[in-house]
């Protein structure tokens, strides 16, 4: 199983009164990692690939270009809607000047959906585990659309077991 590792910088505004990353801001970090890992550049938008540190050729699993195939947004033909999110906070994530590493992998490729799993590293192991179910939506019909063969082929190498949430039955 290959995981993508996306380095993200914590912003000072992400910190709450307890001096760690606010729980709601964790979802923003996960969103930024997901976009950096899977979403293709918008033509003419030079800033798009810089999200989350961009692609580092010296580290092929840091936002590997082969996974960045899903063009979304106005005029792209595809929107992605979040159908479900689950998160487990294992340890506080303190502010640091160094980027935190967000690992991503896929636990399920459905007909029109994808389950993206995450772990954010803490000082003594994972600080956060999460999973997001995304549904691919046809922009014109506003209905779910089937995943293409190219999308499935690009993402299959990153399929592995789901996040091992501690309190799930």
DSSP file (Angstrom, degrees, kcal/mol; ACC not computed):
  #  RESIDUE AA STRUCTURE BP1 BP2  ACC     N-H-->O    O-->H-N    N-H-->O    O-->H-N    TCO  KAPPA ALPHA  PHI   PSI    X-CA   Y-CA   Z-CA
    1    1 A X              0   0    0      0, 0.0     2,-0.4     0, 0.0   157,-0.2   0.000 360.0 360.0 360.0 133.1    0.0    0.0    0.0
    2    2 A X        -     0   0    0    155,-1.3     2,-0.4   157,-0.1     0, 0.0  -0.898 360.0-161.3-106.2 135.8    1.3    3.4   -0.9
    3    3 A X        -     0   0    0     -2,-0.4     2,-0.4   102,-0.1   102,-0.2  -0.894  16.0-130.0-111.4 146.3    0.3    6.5    1.1
    4    4 A X  E     -A  104   0A   0    100,-2.5   100,-2.6    -2,-0.4     2,-0.5  -0.767  18.4-153.4 -88.5 140.1    0.6   10.0   -0.1
    5    5 A X  E     -A  103   0A   0     56,-2.6     2,-0.5    -2,-0.4    98,-0.2  -0.969  11.1-173.8-118.9 119.1    2.3   12.4    2.3
    6    6 A X  E     -A  102   0A   0     96,-2.8    96,-2.4    -2,-0.5     2,-0.4  -0.950  15.4-144.7-114.2 118.2    1.3   16.0    2.1
    7    7 A X  E     -A  101   0A   0     -2,-0.5     2,-0.4    45,-0.3    94,-0.2  -0.699  22.9-177.0 -82.7 130.5    3.2   18.6    4.2
    8    8 A X  E     -A  100   0A   0     92,-2.8    92,-3.2    -2,-0.4     2,-0.4  -0.972  22.0-130.8-128.8 142.8    1.0   21.4    5.5
    9    9 A X        -     0   0    0     -2,-0.4     2,-0.4    90,-0.3    90,-0.1  -0.766  20.7-131.2 -91.1 134.3    1.8   24.5    7.5
   10   10 A X        -     0   0    0     86,-0.5     2,-0.2    -2,-0.4    86,-0.1  -0.697  22.6-137.6 -81.3 133.4   -0.3   25.3   10.6
   11   11 A X    >   -     0   0    0     -2,-0.4     3,-2.0     1,-0.1     4,-0.4  -0.633  16.8-121.0 -90.0 151.2   -1.4   28.9   10.6
   12   12 A X  G >  S+     0   0    0      1,-0.3     3,-1.4    -2,-0.2    -1,-0.1   0.854 114.9  60.6 -57.2 -34.4   -1.4   30.9   13.8
   13   13 A X  G 3  S+     0   0    0      1,-0.3    -1,-0.3     8,-0.0    12,-0.0   0.582  91.2  68.9 -71.6  -9.2   -5.2   31.4   13.3
   14   14 A X  G <  S+     0   0    0     -3,-2.0     8,-2.9     7,-0.1    -1,-0.3   0.644  82.6  93.4 -79.1 -14.8   -5.6   27.6   13.5
   15   15 A X  B <   -G   21   0B   0     -3,-1.4     6,-0.2    -4,-0.4     2,-0.1  -0.571  60.7-158.9 -86.7 140.5   -4.7   27.7   17.2
   16   16 A X    >   -     0   0    0      4,-2.4     3,-2.0    -2,-0.2     4,-0.1  -0.359  42.5 -77.9-104.8-171.7   -7.4   27.9   19.9
   17   17 A X  T 3  S+     0   0    0      1,-0.3    -2,-0.0     2,-0.1    -1,-0.0   0.653 126.9  61.2 -64.1 -17.2   -7.3   29.0   23.5
   18   18 A X  T 3  S-     0   0    0      2,-0.2    -1,-0.3     0, 0.0     3,-0.1   0.359 115.4-113.9 -91.3   5.2   -5.8   25.7   24.6
   19   19 A X  S <  S+     0   0    0     -3,-2.0    76,-0.7     1,-0.3     2,-0.3   0.766  83.7  95.8  68.2  29.4   -2.7   26.4   22.4
   20   20 A X  B    S-H   94   0C   0     74,-0.2    -4,-2.4    -4,-0.1    -1,-0.3  -0.909  89.7 -69.3-136.9 171.4   -3.4   23.5   19.9
   21   21 A X  B     -G   15   0B   0     72,-3.2    72,-0.3    -2,-0.3    -6,-0.2  -0.401  57.9-114.2 -64.0 127.6   -5.1   23.3   16.5
   22   22 A X     >  -     0   0    0     -8,-2.9     4,-1.2    -2,-0.2     3,-0.4  -0.300  20.4-119.8 -61.8 143.9   -8.8   23.8   17.0
   23   23 A X  H  > S+     0   0    0      1,-0.2     4,-0.8     2,-0.2     3,-0.5   0.873 113.5  50.2 -56.4 -40.5  -10.9   20.8   16.1
   24   24 A X  H >> S+     0   0    0      1,-0.2     4,-0.8     2,-0.2     3,-0.5   0.844 105.2  57.3 -67.9 -32.4  -12.8   22.6   13.3
   25   25 A X  H 3> S+     0   0    0     -3,-0.4     4,-2.0     1,-0.2    -1,-0.2   0.751  93.4  68.8 -70.3 -23.2   -9.5   23.8   11.8
   26   26 A X  H 3X S+     0   0    0     -4,-1.2     4,-2.5    -3,-0.5    -1,-0.2   0.906  95.2  55.3 -59.8 -40.4   -8.4   20.1   11.5
   27   27 A X  H <X S+     0   0    0     -4,-0.8     4,-2.2    -3,-0.5    -1,-0.2   0.865 105.5  52.3 -61.6 -34.7  -11.1   19.6    8.8
   28   28 A X  H  X S+     0   0    0     -4,-0.8     4,-2.5     2,-0.2    -1,-0.2   0.912 108.3  50.1 -65.8 -42.6   -9.6   22.5    6.9
   29   29 A X  H  X S+     0   0    0     -4,-2.0     4,-2.3     2,-0.2    -2,-0.2   0.916 110.8  49.6 -60.6 -42.7   -6.2   20.9    7.0
   30   30 A X  H  X S+     0   0    0     -4,-2.5     4,-2.6     1,-0.2    -2,-0.2   0.911 110.2  50.9 -62.7 -41.9   -7.7   17.6    5.8
   31   31 A X  H  X S+     0   0    0     -4,-2.2     4,-2.5     1,-0.2    -2,-0.2   0.924 110.1  49.2 -60.8 -45.4   -9.4   19.5    2.9
   32   32 A X  H  X S+     0   0    0     -4,-2.5     4,-2.2     1,-0.2    -1,-0.2   0.891 112.1  48.3 -63.5 -39.5   -6.1   21.2    1.9
   33   33 A X  H  X S+     0   0    0     -4,-2.3     4,-2.0     2,-0.2    -1,-0.2   0.920 111.0  50.7 -65.4 -43.5   -4.3   17.8    1.9
   34   34 A X  H  X S+     0   0    0     -4,-2.6     4,-2.3     2,-0.2     5,-0.5   0.913 111.8  47.2 -61.5 -44.0   -7.0   16.2   -0.1
   35   35 A X  H  X S+     0   0    0     -4,-2.5     4,-1.7     1,-0.2    -1,-0.2   0.926 112.5  49.3 -64.3 -44.5   -6.9   18.9   -2.7
   36   36 A X  H  < S+     0   0    0     -4,-2.2    -1,-0.2    -5,-0.2    -2,-0.2   0.837 116.5  43.3 -63.4 -32.6   -3.1   18.9   -2.9
   37   37 A X  H  < S+     0   0    0     -4,-2.0    -2,-0.2    -5,-0.2    -1,-0.2   0.874 130.2  13.9 -81.8 -38.4   -3.2   15.1   -3.3
   38   38 A X  H  < S+     0   0    0     -4,-2.3    32,-2.0    -5,-0.2    31,-0.7   0.685  96.5  92.2-117.5 -22.4   -6.0   14.5   -5.8
   39   39 A X  B  <  -i   70   0D   0     -4,-1.7    32,-0.2    -5,-0.5    29,-0.1  -0.646  64.5-134.4 -90.7 132.8   -7.1   17.6   -7.6
   40   40 A X        -     0   0    0     30,-1.2    32,-0.3    -2,-0.4    29,-0.1  -0.364  35.0 -86.8 -76.7 158.0   -5.6   18.6  -10.9
   41   41 A X        -     0   0    0     27,-0.3     2,-0.5    30,-0.1    -1,-0.1  -0.296  35.7-121.3 -63.7 146.6   -4.5   22.1  -11.7
   42   42 A X    >   -     0   0    0      3,-0.3     3,-2.6    -3,-0.1     6,-0.2  -0.797  42.7 -99.0 -85.3 128.8   -6.9   24.6  -13.0
   43   43 A X  T 3  S+     0   0    0     -2,-0.5    -1,-0.1     1,-0.3     3,-0.1  -0.235 108.0  11.3 -53.4 129.6   -5.6   25.8  -16.4
   44   44 A X  T 3  S+     0   0    0      1,-0.1     2,-0.9     2,-0.0    -1,-0.3   0.419  96.1 115.8  84.7  -1.4   -3.9   29.2  -15.9
   45   45 A X    X   +     0   0    0     -3,-2.6     3,-1.1     1,-0.2     4,-0.4  -0.778  36.0 176.2-103.9  90.3   -3.9   29.0  -12.1
   46   46 A X  T 3  S+     0   0    0     -2,-0.9     3,-0.2     1,-0.3     4,-0.2   0.725  76.4  58.7 -67.1 -22.1   -0.3   28.9  -11.1
   47   47 A X  T >  S+     0   0    0      1,-0.2     3,-1.1     2,-0.1     4,-0.4   0.679  84.0  82.1 -80.6 -17.8   -1.1   28.9   -7.4
   48   48 A X  G X  S+     0   0    0     -3,-1.1     3,-1.4     1,-0.3    -1,-0.2   0.900  90.2  47.8 -59.6 -46.5   -3.2   25.8   -7.4
   49   49 A X  G 3  S+     0   0    0     -4,-0.4    -1,-0.3     1,-0.3     6,-0.1   0.649  99.9  69.7 -70.4 -13.6   -0.3   23.3   -7.2
   50   50 A X  G X   +     0   0    0     -3,-1.1     3,-2.0    -4,-0.2    -1,-0.3   0.604  69.7 116.5 -80.3  -9.8    1.3   25.2   -4.4
   51   51 A X  G X  S+     0   0    0     -3,-1.4     3,-1.4    -4,-0.4    -3,-0.0  -0.380  89.4   3.4 -60.0 130.1   -1.5   24.2   -2.0
   52   52 A X  G 3  S-     0   0    0      1,-0.3   -45,-0.3    -2,-0.1    -1,-0.3   0.670 138.2 -54.3  69.0  16.6    0.0   22.2    0.8
   53   53 A X  G <  S-     0   0    0     -3,-2.0    -1,-0.3   -47,-0.1    -2,-0.2   0.310  83.2-121.5 100.6 -10.1    3.6   22.6   -0.5
   54   54 A X    <   -     0   0    0     -3,-1.4     2,-0.5    -6,-0.1   -47,-0.2  -0.178  53.8 -31.5  72.0-165.1    2.9   21.3   -4.0
   55   55 A X        -     0   0    0     -6,-0.1     2,-0.7   -49,-0.1     8,-0.2  -0.810  51.7-160.7 -96.7 125.6    4.6   18.4   -5.7
   56   56 A X    >   -     0   0    0      6,-1.0     3,-2.2    -2,-0.5     6,-0.4  -0.910   5.8-158.7-107.3 106.9    8.2   17.7   -4.7
   57   57 A X  T 3  S+     0   0    0     -2,-0.7     3,-0.3     1,-0.3    -1,-0.1   0.765  92.6  62.1 -58.2 -24.9    9.9   15.5   -7.4
   58   58 A X  T 3  S+     0   0    0      1,-0.3     2,-0.4    -3,-0.1    -1,-0.3   0.699 109.5  42.6 -73.0 -17.4   12.5   14.4   -4.8
   59   59 A X  S X  S-     0   0    0     -3,-2.2     3,-2.6     3,-0.1    -3,-0.4  -0.787  73.8-172.0-127.4  86.4    9.7   12.9   -2.8
   60   60 A X  T 3  S+     0   0    0     -2,-0.4    -1,-0.1    -3,-0.3     5,-0.1   0.667  82.8  54.7 -60.7 -18.8    7.4   11.1   -5.3
   61   61 A X  T 3  S+     0   0    0      2,-0.1   -56,-2.6     1,-0.1     2,-1.3   0.384  81.5  96.5 -95.6   5.6    4.7   10.3   -2.7
   62   62 A X  S <  S-     0   0    0     -3,-2.6    -6,-1.0    -6,-0.4   -56,-0.2  -0.725 122.2 -31.3 -90.8  87.0    4.4   14.0   -1.7
   63   63 A X  S    S-     0   0    0     -2,-1.3    -1,-0.2    -8,-0.2    -2,-0.1   0.933  85.3-146.1  69.4  45.6    1.4   14.8   -3.9
   64   64 A X    >>  -     0   0    0     -3,-0.2     3,-2.1     1,-0.2     4,-0.6  -0.174   8.9-131.7 -49.7 127.6    2.4   12.4   -6.6
   65   65 A X  G >4 S+     0   0    0      1,-0.3     3,-1.1     2,-0.2    -1,-0.2   0.794 101.5  68.1 -55.4 -31.3    1.4   13.9  -10.0
   66   66 A X  G 34 S+     0   0    0      1,-0.3    -1,-0.3     3,-0.0    -2,-0.1   0.706 100.4  48.7 -63.6 -19.1   -0.3   10.6  -11.1
   67   67 A X  G <4 S+     0   0    0     -3,-2.1     2,-1.8     1,-0.2     3,-0.4   0.621  88.7  86.4 -92.3 -14.3   -3.0   11.1   -8.5
   68   68 A X    <<  +     0   0    0     -3,-1.1   -27,-0.3    -4,-0.6   -29,-0.2  -0.478  54.5 112.8 -88.4  68.8   -3.7   14.7   -9.4
   69   69 A X        +     0   0    0     -2,-1.8     2,-1.0   -31,-0.7    -1,-0.2   0.506  39.3  99.0-117.4  -7.8   -6.3   13.9  -12.1
   70   70 A X  B     -i   39   0D   0    -32,-2.0   -30,-1.2    -3,-0.4     2,-0.5  -0.724  52.7-165.6 -92.8 102.5   -9.6   15.2  -10.8
   71   71 A X        +     0   0    0     -2,-1.0     2,-0.3   -32,-0.2     7,-0.3  -0.740  18.9 169.0 -84.1 127.9  -10.4   18.6  -12.3
   72   72 A X        +     0   0    0     -2,-0.5     7,-0.2   -32,-0.3     2,-0.1  -0.836  21.8  67.2-132.6 171.5  -13.2   20.3  -10.4
   73   73 A X  S >  S-     0   0    0      5,-1.1     3,-2.4    -2,-0.3     4,-0.4  -0.350  89.6 -16.7 106.0 172.7  -14.8   23.7  -10.2
   74   74 A X  T 3  S+     0   0    0      1,-0.3    -2,-0.1     2,-0.1     5,-0.0  -0.206 132.2   8.6 -53.0 127.6  -16.9   25.8  -12.5
   75   75 A X  T 3  S+     0   0    0      1,-0.0    -1,-0.3    64,-0.0    -2,-0.0   0.355 100.0 101.8  85.7  -5.4  -16.6   24.6  -16.1
   76   76 A X  S <  S-     0   0    0     -3,-2.4    -2,-0.1     2,-0.2    -5,-0.1   0.727  85.4-126.2 -83.1 -21.5  -14.7   21.4  -15.3
   77   77 A X  S    S+     0   0    0     -4,-0.4    62,-2.5     1,-0.1     2,-0.4   0.187  81.5  78.6  95.9 -17.3  -17.7   19.1  -15.6
   78   78 A X  E     -B  138   0A   0     -5,-0.3    -5,-1.1    -7,-0.3     2,-0.3  -0.987  49.9-178.9-132.1 134.9  -17.3   17.6  -12.2
   79   79 A X  E     -B  137   0A   0     58,-2.8    58,-3.4    -2,-0.4     2,-0.5  -0.875  19.2-141.8-116.4 157.7  -18.0   18.8   -8.6
   80   80 A X  E     -B  136   0A   0     -2,-0.3     2,-0.4    56,-0.2    56,-0.2  -0.989  13.8-166.2-122.8 129.7  -17.3   16.8   -5.5
   81   81 A X  E     -B  135   0A   0     54,-2.3    54,-2.8    -2,-0.5     2,-0.6  -0.905  22.2-125.0-112.5 140.7  -19.7   16.7   -2.6
   82   82 A X  E     +B  134   0A   0     -2,-0.4    52,-0.2    52,-0.2     3,-0.1  -0.757  27.9 176.3 -83.3 122.6  -18.8   15.5    0.9
   83   83 A X  E     +     0   0A   0     50,-3.0     2,-0.3    -2,-0.6    -1,-0.2   0.714  66.3   0.3 -95.6 -26.8  -21.3   12.8    1.9
   84   84 A X  E     -B  133   0A   0     49,-1.2    49,-2.8     2,-0.0     2,-0.3  -0.977  55.2-170.6-162.7 144.4  -19.8   11.9    5.2
   85   85 A X  E     -B  132   0A   0     -2,-0.3     2,-0.4    47,-0.2    47,-0.2  -0.996   4.6-178.0-140.0 140.6  -16.8   12.7    7.5
   86   86 A X  E     -B  131   0A   0     45,-2.4    45,-2.4    -2,-0.3     2,-0.3  -0.998   7.1-178.5-136.0 140.0  -15.6   11.0   10.6
   87   87 A X  E     -B  130   0A   0     -2,-0.4     2,-0.4    43,-0.2    43,-0.2  -0.990  14.1-163.7-141.6 147.0  -12.7   12.1   12.7
   88   88 A X  E     -B  129   0A   0     41,-3.0    41,-2.3    -2,-0.3     2,-0.7  -0.989  12.6-149.8-132.7 123.5  -11.0   10.9   15.8
   89   89 A X  E     +B  128   0A   0     -2,-0.4    39,-0.2    39,-0.2     3,-0.1  -0.836  20.8 170.7 -94.6 116.7   -8.7   13.1   17.9
   90   90 A X        -     0   0    0     37,-3.0     2,-0.3    -2,-0.7    38,-0.2   0.729  66.3  -2.9 -98.6 -27.1   -6.0   11.1   19.5
   91   91 A X  S    S-     0   0    0     36,-1.6    -1,-0.4    34,-0.0    34,-0.0  -0.974  84.2 -86.9-160.0 151.6   -3.7   13.8   20.8
   92   92 A X        -     0   0    0     -2,-0.3     2,-0.7    -3,-0.1   -70,-0.1  -0.340  35.0-139.0 -60.6 145.9   -3.6   17.6   20.7
   93   93 A X        -     0   0    0    -72,-0.3   -72,-3.2    29,-0.1     3,-0.1  -0.904  23.5-154.8-109.0 102.3   -1.8   19.0   17.7
   94   94 A X  B     -H   20   0C   0     -2,-0.7   -74,-0.2   -74,-0.2     2,-0.1  -0.280  26.3 -89.1 -77.1 162.2    0.4   22.0   18.9
   95   95 A X        +     0   0    0    -76,-0.7     2,-0.3   -83,-0.1    -1,-0.1  -0.440  52.1 171.1 -65.9 140.7    1.5   24.9   16.8
   96   96 A X        -     0   0    0      2,-0.1   -86,-0.5    -2,-0.1     4,-0.1  -0.986  40.8-137.7-149.0 150.3    4.8   24.4   15.0
   97   97 A X  S    S+     0   0    0     -2,-0.3     2,-0.2   -88,-0.1    -1,-0.1   0.705  87.3  82.6 -79.2 -20.6    6.8   26.3   12.4
   98   98 A X  S    S-     0   0    0      1,-0.1   -88,-0.3   -89,-0.1    -2,-0.1  -0.570  94.8-100.6 -81.7 146.6    7.5   23.0   10.7
   99   99 A X        -     0   0    0     -2,-0.2     2,-0.3   -90,-0.1   -90,-0.3  -0.371  32.7-129.9 -62.6 143.9    5.0   21.5    8.3
  100  100 A X  E     -A    8   0A   0    -92,-3.2   -92,-2.8    -4,-0.1     2,-0.6  -0.720  22.1-121.7 -89.9 148.9    2.9   18.7    9.7
  101  101 A X  E     -A    7   0A   0     -2,-0.3    20,-1.9   -94,-0.2     2,-0.6  -0.817  22.1-166.2 -97.6 125.7    2.6   15.6    7.6
  102  102 A X  E     -AC   6 120A   0    -96,-2.4   -96,-2.8    -2,-0.6     2,-0.4  -0.947   8.5-155.6-108.2 117.9   -0.8   14.4    6.5
  103  103 A X  E     -AC   5 119A   0     16,-3.1    16,-1.8    -2,-0.6     2,-0.4  -0.788  13.3-171.2 -93.4 137.5   -0.9   10.9    5.2
  104  104 A X  E     +AC   4 118A   0   -100,-2.6  -100,-2.5    -2,-0.4     2,-0.3  -0.959  14.0 155.5-127.4 145.2   -3.7   10.0    2.8
  105  105 A X  E     - C   0 117A   0     12,-1.7    12,-3.5    -2,-0.4     2,-0.4  -0.936  37.7-109.8-153.6 174.8   -4.9    6.8    1.3
  106  106 A X  E     -dC 159 116A   0     52,-3.1    54,-2.7    -2,-0.3    10,-0.2  -0.926  21.2-179.0-115.1 132.2   -8.1    5.4   -0.1
  107  107 A X  E    S+     0   0A   0      8,-2.1     2,-0.3    -2,-0.4    55,-0.2   0.601  73.4  19.9-103.5 -14.4  -10.2    2.7    1.6
  108  108 A X  E     - C   0 115A   0      7,-0.9     7,-2.6    53,-0.1     2,-0.6  -0.932  50.9-165.3-158.2 131.0  -12.9    2.4   -1.0
  109  109 A X  E     + C   0 114A   0     -2,-0.3     5,-0.2     5,-0.2     2,-0.1  -0.950  26.7 179.6-111.9 106.8  -13.5    3.2   -4.6
  110  110 A X        -     0   0    0      3,-2.7    37,-0.2    -2,-0.6    -2,-0.0  -0.130  46.3 -87.4 -91.2-167.6  -17.2    3.0   -5.4
  111  111 A X  S    S-     0   0    0      1,-0.1    36,-3.3    35,-0.1    -1,-0.0   0.920 122.3  -1.5 -67.9 -44.2  -19.1    3.6   -8.6
  112  112 A X  S    S+     0   0    0     34,-0.3    24,-3.0    32,-0.0     2,-0.3   0.188 126.1  69.9-130.2  12.1  -19.4    7.4   -7.9
  113  113 A X  E     - E   0 135A   0     22,-0.2    -3,-2.7    31,-0.1     2,-0.4  -0.894  52.7-161.2-135.1 162.6  -17.7    7.7   -4.5
  114  114 A X  E     -CE 109 134A   0     20,-2.1    20,-2.9    -2,-0.3     2,-0.7  -0.993  12.9-145.4-143.2 133.0  -14.3    7.6   -2.9
  115  115 A X  E     -CE 108 133A   0     -7,-2.6    -8,-2.1    -2,-0.4    -7,-0.9  -0.905  18.4-163.6-100.6 115.1  -13.4    7.1    0.8
  116  116 A X  E     -CE 106 132A   0     16,-3.0    16,-2.6    -2,-0.7     2,-0.3  -0.868   3.9-159.7-101.1 128.0  -10.3    9.1    1.6
  117  117 A X  E     -CE 105 131A   0    -12,-3.5   -12,-1.7    -2,-0.5     2,-0.3  -0.776   9.3-169.9-107.3 152.5   -8.5    8.2    4.8
  118  118 A X  E     -CE 104 130A   0     12,-2.4    12,-1.8    -2,-0.3     2,-0.3  -0.977  17.5-172.1-141.5 150.8   -6.1   10.4    6.7
  119  119 A X  E     -CE 103 129A   0    -16,-1.8   -16,-3.1    -2,-0.3     2,-0.5  -0.970  11.3-158.0-137.9 132.8   -3.6   10.4    9.6
  120  120 A X  E     -CE 102 128A   0      8,-2.2     7,-3.3    -2,-0.3     8,-1.4  -0.951  25.8-124.4-108.1 125.3   -1.9   13.5   10.9
  121  121 A X  E     - E   0 126A   0    -20,-1.9     5,-0.2    -2,-0.5     2,-0.2  -0.426  27.7-172.0 -71.9 138.2    1.3   12.8   12.7
  122  122 A X  E >   - E   0 125A   0      3,-2.7     3,-0.8    -2,-0.1   -29,-0.1  -0.468  44.9 -86.6-110.8-170.7    1.8   14.0   16.3
  123  123 A X  T 3  S+     0   0    0      1,-0.2     3,-0.1    -2,-0.2    -2,-0.1   0.804 126.3  28.3 -72.0 -27.7    4.8   13.9   18.5
  124  124 A X  T 3  S-     0   0    0      1,-0.4     2,-0.2     2,-0.0    -1,-0.2  -0.220 132.9 -55.6-126.2  43.4    4.2   10.4   19.7
  125  125 A X  E <  S- E   0 122A   0     -3,-0.8    -3,-2.7   -34,-0.0    -1,-0.4  -0.716 101.6  -3.9 114.0-169.1    2.3    8.8   16.9
  126  126 A X  E     - E   0 121A   0     -2,-0.2    -5,-0.2    -5,-0.2     3,-0.1  -0.336  46.4-175.7 -62.6 134.9   -0.9    9.8   15.1
  127  127 A X  E    S+     0   0A   0     -7,-3.3   -37,-3.0     1,-0.3   -36,-1.6   0.715  73.8  23.0 -94.8 -29.4   -2.7   12.9   16.5
  128  128 A X  E     -BE  89 120A   0     -8,-1.4    -8,-2.2   -39,-0.2     2,-0.4  -0.999  57.4-173.5-141.6 139.0   -5.7   12.6   14.2
  129  129 A X  E     +BE  88 119A   0    -41,-2.3   -41,-3.0    -2,-0.4     2,-0.3  -0.990  22.4 160.4-126.4 141.4   -7.4    9.9   12.1
  130  130 A X  E     -BE  87 118A   0    -12,-1.8   -12,-2.4    -2,-0.4     2,-0.3  -0.973  25.6-155.1-154.9 165.9  -10.2   10.7    9.8
  131  131 A X  E     -BE  86 117A   0    -45,-2.4   -45,-2.4    -2,-0.3     2,-0.4  -0.982   7.3-167.3-147.8 137.0  -12.2    9.5    6.8
  132  132 A X  E     -BE  85 116A   0    -16,-2.6   -16,-3.0    -2,-0.3     2,-0.6  -0.993  11.3-149.9-125.8 130.6  -14.2   11.5    4.2
  133  133 A X  E     -BE  84 115A   0    -49,-2.8   -50,-3.0    -2,-0.4   -49,-1.2  -0.908  19.4-167.7 -98.5 120.5  -16.6   10.1    1.7
  134  134 A X  E     -BE  82 114A   0    -20,-2.9   -20,-2.1    -2,-0.6     2,-0.5  -0.863   8.7-153.4-107.1 141.6  -16.7   12.1   -1.5
  135  135 A X  E     -BE  81 113A   0    -54,-2.8   -54,-2.3    -2,-0.4     2,-0.5  -0.967  16.5-132.1-114.1 129.6  -19.3   11.8   -4.3
  136  136 A X  E     -B   80   0A   0    -24,-3.0     9,-2.5    -2,-0.5     2,-0.4  -0.692  27.9-163.2 -79.7 125.2  -18.4   12.7   -7.8
  137  137 A X  E     -BF  79 144A   0    -58,-3.4   -58,-2.8    -2,-0.5     2,-0.4  -0.937  20.9-125.0-118.4 130.5  -21.2   15.0   -9.2
  138  138 A X  E  >  -B   78   0A   0      5,-3.2     4,-2.4    -2,-0.4     5,-0.4  -0.602  20.8-143.7 -69.4 124.2  -21.8   15.8  -12.9
  139  139 A X  T  4 S+     0   0    0    -62,-2.5    -1,-0.2    -2,-0.4   -61,-0.1   0.854  94.6  45.0 -61.7 -37.0  -21.8   19.6  -13.0
  140  140 A X  T  4 S+     0   0    0    -63,-0.3    -1,-0.2     1,-0.2   -62,-0.1   0.934 124.6  29.1 -75.4 -47.1  -24.6   19.8  -15.6
  141  141 A X  T  4 S-     0   0    0      2,-0.2    -2,-0.2     1,-0.0    -1,-0.2   0.671  91.7-138.0 -88.5 -17.4  -27.1   17.3  -14.2
  142  142 A X     <  +     0   0    0     -4,-2.4     2,-0.3     1,-0.3    -3,-0.1   0.799  65.8 119.2  59.5  30.8  -26.1   17.8  -10.6
  143  143 A X  S    S-     0   0    0     -5,-0.4    -5,-3.2     1,-0.1    -1,-0.3  -0.855  76.6 -83.5-119.1 155.9  -26.3   14.0  -10.2
  144  144 A X  B     -F  137   0A   0     -2,-0.3     2,-0.4    -7,-0.2    -7,-0.3  -0.284  45.9-154.1 -55.9 143.0  -23.7   11.5   -9.2
  145  145 A X        -     0   0    0     -9,-2.5    -9,-0.3   -33,-0.3     2,-0.1  -0.919  20.4-102.1-120.9 150.9  -21.4   10.4  -12.1
  146  146 A X        -     0   0    0     -2,-0.4   -34,-0.3     1,-0.1     2,-0.2  -0.362  39.6-106.3 -68.0 145.2  -19.5    7.2  -12.5
  147  147 A X        -     0   0    0    -36,-3.3    -1,-0.1   -37,-0.2     2,-0.1  -0.494  39.1-119.6 -67.5 139.8  -15.8    7.2  -11.8
  148  148 A X     >  -     0   0    0     -2,-0.2     4,-2.4     1,-0.1     5,-0.2  -0.377  17.6-114.2 -79.1 162.6  -13.8    7.0  -15.1
  149  149 A X  H  > S+     0   0    0      1,-0.2     4,-2.6     2,-0.2     5,-0.2   0.876 118.0  53.6 -61.6 -37.6  -11.4    4.2  -15.8
  150  150 A X  H  > S+     0   0    0      2,-0.2     4,-2.1     1,-0.2    -1,-0.2   0.907 109.2  47.6 -65.9 -41.4   -8.5    6.7  -15.7
  151  151 A X  H  > S+     0   0    0      2,-0.2     4,-1.9     1,-0.2    -2,-0.2   0.941 113.7  47.4 -62.9 -47.2   -9.5    7.9  -12.3
  152  152 A X  H  X S+     0   0    0     -4,-2.4     4,-2.2     1,-0.2    -2,-0.2   0.917 112.0  49.7 -61.3 -44.1   -9.9    4.4  -10.9
  153  153 A X  H  X S+     0   0    0     -4,-2.6     4,-0.5     1,-0.2    -1,-0.2   0.881 111.4  49.1 -64.0 -38.5   -6.5    3.3  -12.4
  154  154 A X  H  < S+     0   0    0     -4,-2.1    -1,-0.2     1,-0.2    -2,-0.2   0.845 118.5  38.8 -69.0 -33.1   -4.7    6.4  -10.9
  155  155 A X  H >< S+     0   0    0     -4,-1.9     3,-1.9    -5,-0.2    -2,-0.2   0.695  92.8  83.2 -94.3 -20.6   -6.2    5.8   -7.4
  156  156 A X  H >< S+     0   0    0     -4,-2.2     3,-1.8     1,-0.3    -1,-0.2   0.837  83.3  61.8 -56.3 -36.3   -6.1    2.0   -7.1
  157  157 A X  T 3< S+     0   0    0     -4,-0.5  -155,-1.3     1,-0.3    -1,-0.3   0.707 103.2  53.1 -63.2 -15.1   -2.5    1.9   -6.0
  158  158 A X  T <  S+     0   0    0     -3,-1.9   -52,-3.1  -157,-0.2     2,-0.4   0.242  81.1 116.8-103.7  11.6   -3.5    3.9   -2.9
  159  159 A X  B <   +d  106   0A   0     -3,-1.8     2,-0.3   -54,-0.2   -52,-0.2  -0.682  34.4 137.7 -84.8 131.3   -6.3    1.6   -1.8
  160  160 A X        -     0   0    0    -54,-2.7    -2,-0.0    -2,-0.4   -55,-0.0  -0.859  55.4 -45.1-153.6-173.7   -5.8    0.0    1.6
  161  161 A X        -     0   0    0     -2,-0.3     3,-0.1     1,-0.1    -1,-0.1  -0.194  66.8 -98.5 -60.7 152.7   -7.7   -0.8    4.8
  162  162 A X        -     0   0    0    -55,-0.2    -1,-0.1     1,-0.2   -31,-0.1  -0.174  54.4 -71.6 -66.8 166.7  -10.0    1.8    6.3
  163  163 A X        -     0   0    0      1,-0.1     2,-1.8   -33,-0.1    -1,-0.2  -0.343  45.7-125.4 -56.9 133.5   -8.9    4.0    9.2
  164  164 A X        -     0   0    0     -3,-0.1    -1,-0.1     3,-0.0     2,-0.1  -0.538  31.6-166.7 -85.3  76.2   -8.7    2.0   12.4
  165  165 A X    >   -     0   0    0     -2,-1.8     3,-0.6     1,-0.1   -35,-0.0  -0.397  16.1-138.8 -62.9 139.4  -11.0    4.1   14.5
  166  166 A X  T 3  S+     0   0    0      1,-0.2    -1,-0.1    -2,-0.1   -78,-0.0   0.877  93.4  37.4 -69.8 -40.9  -10.6    3.1   18.2
  167  167 A X  T 3  S+     0   0    0      2,-0.0     2,-0.3    -3,-0.0    -1,-0.2   0.219  83.7 118.9-104.6  15.7  -14.2    3.3   19.3
  168  168 A X    <         0   0    0     -3,-0.6     0, 0.0     1,-0.1     0, 0.0  -0.634 360.0 360.0 -81.6 138.1  -16.0    1.9   16.3
  169  169 A X              0   0    0     -2,-0.3    -1,-0.1     0, 0.0    -3,-0.0   0.431 360.0 360.0 -87.3 360.0  -18.0   -1.2   16.8
